[in-house]
Amino acid sequence: MAAPTAAARGARAPARPAGRRPAGHRRHRLDRTLSPYLYLSPFFLVFGVFGLFPMLYTGYVSFTGWRADRPGSAGDWVGFENYRKLLDDPFFWNAVKNTLGIGVLATVPQLLLALGLAHLLNYRMRGRTLLRLGVLLPNVTSVAAVTLIFVQLFGRDFGLVNWFLSLFGVDHVDWQAGTLSSWTAIAAIVTWRWTGYNALLYLAAMQTVPFELYEAAALDGASRWRQFRSITIPMLRPTILFTVIVSTIGALQLFGEPMLFSQQQDPTTGGSQHQFQTLALYSYNQFWGRFKYGYGAAISWAMFLLIVLVAAVNFLAARRMRGVE
């Protein structure tokens, strides 16, 4: 076979026009640009239909005087009249008080118990995997089933809690009749359901703490309590802040537990004297019980604004503590 001539060796492939790239490169670049949005689009589509649109529509309804007993009132624009009524509504402020009271009684013990439980589950012990799975069982149990069982436990005449208290000379307590007693009973339900969930969050965060820190502290003579207070708690601060905010939001949206705990003909009243009627129950009562759609929507938006306010206060307080440190 003859060797190629010098002219043949020096020949070059035809050059591409300047500024043009192959079609495959353009497709690859387009795929890299659009693929993330396509993967995320189902979430935003579902959120827009079932989350954003109902929220915005409820906001519009809150500025109307729409009531079922007034035909044609759906487009009756009243501005901020529903919100002005809220400021003078004693039942609204009673619902705010009940929501905050139950929230404090449920959130504080819940997170403290979860932190201690996670600390115990972090130790090396036999069957700890089974124990970790066990603490999550209350969370996967139906709200209705759990609440109905606790209603029996807190029964006035034959409840197990009153029987236990009677061993110490305490008279039977009507847990549903009193304000503080009903708050305590509902808070116990919430605490029982969510302590294990928060404990697993704390446990996952504890396992990211470098073990060398504990070894160094032990060599310096620090006790387990001192290690927990000086190493574990500071390292878990972001997770603690997350659980505080999420638990606070959940407490302000409390609905199923107080509704099922009530023994009244209308469970949305939160007891005979509205002693444990939360904001979610009051909004439901006005919207679906009295069919005051505009006023019920205003209560829902007031609850949303309260959640935003409390979450912002928690966030700012956490940033301030971090700045002081």
C-alpha positions in Angstrom: 0.0 0.0 0.0 1.4 3.4 -1.0 2.2 5.9 1.7 0.1 9.1 1.6 1.5 12.0 -0.1 2.6 15.2 1.7 -0.4 17.0 0.3 -2.7 14.3 1.6 -1.1 14.4 5.0 -1.4 18.1 5.2 -5.0 18.2 4.3 -7.4 19.1 7.1 -11.0 18.2 7.7 -13.5 20.9 6.7 -13.8 23.4 9.5 -17.3 24.1 11.1 -18.7 27.5 10.7 -17.7 29.8 13.5 -20.3 30.1 16.3 -22.1 26.8 15.6 -22.0 23.8 17.9 -23.1 20.3 17.2 -26.7 19.4 17.8 -25.8 16.8 20.4 -24.1 19.5 22.5 -27.1 21.8 22.4 -29.4 18.9 23.4 -27.1 18.0 26.3 -27.1 21.6 27.5 -30.8 21.9 27.2 -31.3 18.6 29.1 -29.0 19.9 31.9 -31.0 23.1 32.1 -34.5 21.8 32.0 -34.2 18.4 33.7 -34.2 19.7 37.3 -37.3 21.7 36.6 -39.1 18.8 35.0 -38.2 16.6 38.0 -39.5 19.2 40.4 -42.6 20.1 38.4 -44.9 17.3 39.9 -44.4 18.7 43.4 -45.1 22.3 42.4 -48.1 21.2 40.3 -49.6 19.3 43.3 -48.7 22.1 45.7 -50.2 24.7 43.4 -53.5 22.8 43.0 -54.0 21.5 46.6 -51.9 24.1 48.6 -51.3 27.5 47.0 -54.7 27.9 45.2 -56.8 26.9 48.3 -54.8 29.3 50.5 -55.2 32.2 48.1 -58.8 31.5 47.5 -59.4 31.3 51.2 -57.7 34.7 51.5 -60.1 36.1 49.0 -63.2 34.6 50.7 -62.0 36.1 54.0 -62.7 39.6 52.5 -66.3 38.7 51.6 -69.5 38.4 53.5 -70.3 35.0 52.1 -72.8 33.1 54.2 -75.0 30.1 53.3 -78.1 31.8 54.7 -77.7 34.8 52.4 -78.0 33.7 48.7 -75.9 35.7 46.4 -73.5 36.8 49.1 -70.5 35.0 47.6 -69.3 38.2 45.9 -70.3 40.6 48.7 -67.0 42.4 49.3 -66.7 43.6 52.9 -62.9 44.3 53.1 -61.4 43.9 56.5 -64.8 43.7 58.3 -64.4 40.0 59.2 -61.0 40.8 60.7 -62.4 43.6 62.7 -65.0 41.3 64.1 -62.3 38.9 65.2 -60.8 41.6 67.4 -64.1 41.9 69.3 -64.9 38.2 69.3 -64.4 36.7 72.8 -64.7 33.1 71.4 -61.8 33.8 69.0 -59.6 35.0 71.8 -60.7 32.1 73.9 -59.6 29.8 71.0 -56.2 31.6 70.9 -55.7 31.1 74.6 -56.6 27.4 74.4 -54.4 26.9 71.4 -51.4 28.5 73.0 -52.0 26.8 76.4 -52.3 23.3 74.9 -49.3 24.0 72.7 -47.1 24.9 75.6 -48.2 21.9 77.7 -47.7 19.6 74.7 -44.5 21.0 73.2 -42.2 21.6 76.1 -42.5 18.2 77.8 -42.6 16.4 74.5 -39.2 17.8 73.3 -37.6 17.3 76.7 -38.7 13.7 76.8 -37.6 13.2 73.2 -34.1 14.6 74.0 -33.7 12.3 77.0 -35.0 9.3 75.1 -32.7 9.9 72.2 -29.7 10.2 74.6 -30.6 6.8 76.1 -31.1 5.2 72.6 -27.7 6.5 71.6 -26.0 4.2 74.1 -24.7 0.8 73.0 -27.3 -1.7 74.3 -28.9 -5.0 73.3 -31.9 -4.7 71.0 -31.5 -0.9 70.5 -32.6 -1.3 66.8 -35.9 -2.8 68.0 -36.2 0.0 70.6 -35.6 2.6 68.0 -38.4 1.2 65.9 -40.7 0.9 68.9 -40.6 4.6 69.7 -42.0 5.4 66.3 -45.1 3.2 66.7 -47.2 5.9 68.4 -46.6 8.2 65.5 -47.9 5.8 62.9 -51.0 5.0 64.9 -54.3 6.6 63.8 -55.2 9.8 65.5 -58.7 8.7 66.0 -57.7 5.4 67.6 -55.2 7.0 70.0 -57.6 9.7 71.0 -60.5 7.3 71.7 -58.2 5.2 73.9 -57.1 8.3 75.8 -60.7 9.3 76.3 -61.3 6.1 78.1 -58.1 6.5 80.1 -59.2 10.0 81.2 -62.7 9.0 81.9 -64.3 10.6 85.0 -65.8 7.5 86.6 -63.9 4.5 85.3 -60.8 6.0 83.8 -57.4 4.4 84.6 -55.8 7.8 85.3 -58.4 8.6 88.0 -58.0 5.2 89.5 -54.3 5.7 89.7 -54.7 9.1 91.3 -57.2 7.7 93.8 -54.4 5.5 95.2 -52.8 8.8 96.5 -56.1 10.1 97.9 -56.9 12.4 94.9 -60.6 12.7 94.1 -61.9 11.9 90.7 -61.2 14.6 88.1 -63.6 15.5 85.4 -60.9 15.9 82.7 -63.3 17.3 80.1 -65.1 19.8 82.3 -62.1 21.9 83.4 -59.9 24.1 81.4 -56.5 23.1 82.7 -57.5 19.5 83.1 -58.7 19.2 79.5 -55.5 21.0 78.3 -53.5 18.5 80.2 -55.3 15.5 78.8 -55.1 16.7 75.2 -51.4 17.6 75.7 -50.8 14.1 76.9 -52.2 12.7 73.7 -50.0 14.9 71.6 -46.9 14.2 73.7 -47.5 10.4 73.4 -47.9 10.5 69.6 -44.9 12.8 68.8 -42.2 12.1 71.4 -40.8 9.1 69.5 -40.7 10.9 66.2 -38.7 13.8 67.7 -36.5 11.4 69.6 -35.4 9.8 66.3 -34.6 13.2 64.8 -32.4 13.9 67.9 -30.8 10.5 67.7 -29.9 11.0 64.0 -28.3 14.3 64.9 -26.4 12.7 67.9 -24.8 10.1 65.7 -23.2 12.9 63.6 -21.3 14.2 66.7 -17.6 13.1 66.5 -16.9 10.4 69.0 -13.5 11.9 69.7 -15.1 14.8 71.5 -16.6 12.5 74.0 -13.3 10.6 74.4 -11.5 13.8 75.1 -14.1 14.9 77.6 -13.9 11.6 79.4 -10.1 11.8 79.6 -10.6 15.3 81.2 -12.8 13.7 83.8 -16.2 15.0 82.5 -19.2 13.0 83.6 -21.9 11.7 81.2 -24.2 14.5 82.3 -21.4 17.1 81.7 -20.7 15.6 78.3 -24.4 15.7 77.4 -24.7 19.4 78.6 -21.5 20.7 77.1 -21.1 18.6 73.9 -24.4 17.0 72.9 -26.8 20.0 73.4 -24.6 22.6 71.6 -24.0 20.2 68.6 -27.8 19.5 68.4 -28.9 23.2 68.5 -29.9 23.3 64.8 -32.0 20.2 65.1 -33.5 21.4 68.4 -34.5 24.7 66.6 -36.1 22.7 63.8 -38.1 20.5 66.1 -39.2 23.5 68.2 -40.5 25.3 65.1 -42.2 22.2 63.6 -43.8 21.2 66.9 -45.0 24.7 67.5 -46.6 24.8 64.1 -48.3 21.4 64.7 -49.6 22.6 68.1 -51.1 25.7 66.6 -52.9 23.6 64.0 -54.3 21.1 66.6 -57.6 19.8 65.4 -58.2 16.0 65.6 -57.3 15.4 69.2 -59.5 18.1 70.8 -62.4 17.3 68.4 -62.4 13.6 69.2 -61.8 14.3 72.9 -65.1 16.2 73.1 -68.2 14.4 74.3 -70.6 17.2 73.3 -73.3 16.8 70.5 -71.3 19.3 68.5 -67.6 18.3 68.9 -66.3 21.5 67.3 -67.4 23.6 70.3 -64.5 22.2 72.4 -66.5 21.3 75.5 -69.6 22.8 77.0 -67.8 26.0 77.9 -65.4 26.0 74.9 -62.7 25.2 77.4 -60.5 23.4 74.9 -61.8 24.8 71.5 -58.7 25.5 69.4 -58.4 27.9 66.5 -58.7 25.1 64.0 -61.9 23.9 65.7 -63.3 27.4 65.9 -62.6 27.9 62.2 -64.2 24.6 61.3 -67.2 25.4 63.5 -67.8 28.8 61.8 -67.2 27.4 58.3 -69.0 24.1 58.3 -71.1 24.4 61.4 -72.6 27.8 61.0 -71.8 28.2 57.2 -70.2 31.6 57.7 -67.7 31.1 55.0 -66.1 34.6 55.0 -65.7 34.7 58.8 -64.4 31.1 58.9 -61.8 31.9 56.2 -60.7 35.0 58.2 -60.2 32.8 61.3 -58.0 30.5 59.2 -55.9 33.3 57.9 -55.6 34.7 61.4 -54.3 31.3 62.5 -51.8 31.3 59.6 -50.5 34.7 60.6 -50.2 33.6 64.2 -48.1 30.6 63.1 -45.9 32.8 61.0 -45.4 35.2 63.9 -44.6 32.4 66.4 -42.2 30.7 64.0 -40.4 34.0 63.4 -40.1 34.7 67.1 -38.5 31.3 67.6 -36.1 31.8 64.7 -35.1 35.3 65.9 -34.6 34.0 69.5 -32.4 31.2 68.2 -30.3 33.6 66.1 -29.9 36.0 69.1 -28.8 33.1 71.3 -26.3 32.0 68.7 -25.0 35.6 68.4 -24.6 35.9 72.2 -22.5 32.7 72.2 
